[in-house]
């Protein structure tokens, strides 16, 4: 009996131990940052139910902040882990210090696994007379509603008492909201007035009570919310990758924001972009869904391997776009111009290209480029200048010949000399302008002989079945030398495109580290984008993109961001 009792006790203890081990292992796996090894979680942001379907931007983090931080620390090399932690702490303090908040003390105890920030409107009161007042909404989930309420109460109580504001507790449609109200007769319309509420397992913050009330309206009338918008739902069905976050852009509204134009009312089939962001060992991979461009027909990717035109792109290219049917790409870009704001952005791009190259790209280049194409930016010794190379496959020889002749004639009309010369064994045509070698010429040829220099403005030649264009002799010399020193054979390029699906419509490749000064000089808008995403751009090394055809009206693409710890 004693032995039986001992045996039963041992078995019971073993079972309890195994159960505890299983529970502990499950808990560890659930809490471990290693769950993000597959890229993240299959989760859509629940905050979309609070966001208006007209919202220009919504960005969501759908994983636990602390586990994500632990994963980053785990992946970081040992020698930079301390610096990595300091950088994360600095980012936290930048967001919270102005509100006299500490993450570990005030936020961490109640914060759940989702954080969403949305620009709900470009001008939430729709009154241009008092200036443009964007509406901002921050939504987080919470694992403890009581702790969240205690935090809000403590936060408002810590705020300095001001004779110009009054703390308001308002009951709106069954939900308690809290905010500070200005007491002046004519308050500053741009003054911040943080409003907050706990709605179920969500904590809401807005920059004005009106924005918060609209968020509550959206959850009580679901048809008003982004979550119920048909384009958003269609995009969600195509974004299937495990992810750490998601981004939604209403493209006409974003264009209105950039061009400082008023946003137009929501229209049917308006262009929108939704992206799911996943972790990889080397950076971030993004699955995107673009709607509102073209029809509903399905279209498979056109390519199964990199195009041959990439063989003519030099290996030191810092920016390359390559694919097939350039005219179709341009038509797709123009389809984004559905209102005044997006039309303005499209026209600015077209005008910029025409000013730089002296020709109308849509009229004189795009129509005859029906096959493969590749365009690349090459660095030069001058840090803020660069050379361009353009490669186009000859599909219709007669049409291509006429187009080249028209380009040469256009160059003559612009005052350039058009002539042939040889680069090695290859004959090319150059567009040049003759200039003296000094700004002020002393017309005394006996004492000061005048020397003339030919400045190349453009150059082109035929290589096998491809037309190669360049903005300098150096650029085209590299382009027409088809050998192992081409971009397609560069290890960094191969490594970057290995992260993308092999079946696609072409690649966009950007070496950000080497191209940053060039692009900032030629496209000033990039500086604004950098400022908005500084933590990301500080670590961005290479960006690659591949489009993947169309599925039920949704244009799909994959973007890979290779990150580095260089800063």
Protein Blocks (a to p, Z undefined) as FASTA:
>chain_A
ZZmmmmmmmmmmmmmmmmmmmmmmmmmmmmpmklmmnopacdddfklmmpcfkbfbdcdd
fbdfklmmmmmmmmpcfklmmmmmmmmmmmmmmmmmmnopafklmmmmmoccbdcdddfb
fblnopaknopadddddddddfblklmmmmmmmmmmmpccdfkbccddddeehiacdddd
dfbfbdcfkbccdddddehjaccddfbfklmmmmmmmmmmmmlpmklpmklmmmmmmmmb
dcfbdcdddfklmmmmmnopacddddehiacddddddddfklccdddddehiacfbdcdd
fbfbdcfklmmpcfklcbdcddehjllmmmmmmmmmmbfklmmmmmmmmmmmmmmnopaf
klmmmmmmmbccdddddddfblkbccdddddddfblmlmmmmmmmmmmmmmmnopacddd
dehjaccddddddddfbfbdcddfklmccddddddfbdcddehjaccddfbfklmmmmmm
ccfkbfklpmklmmmmmmpcfbdcbdcdddfklmmmmmmmmmmmlmmmmmmmmmmmmmpm
bdcdddebjeehiacddddddddfkZZ
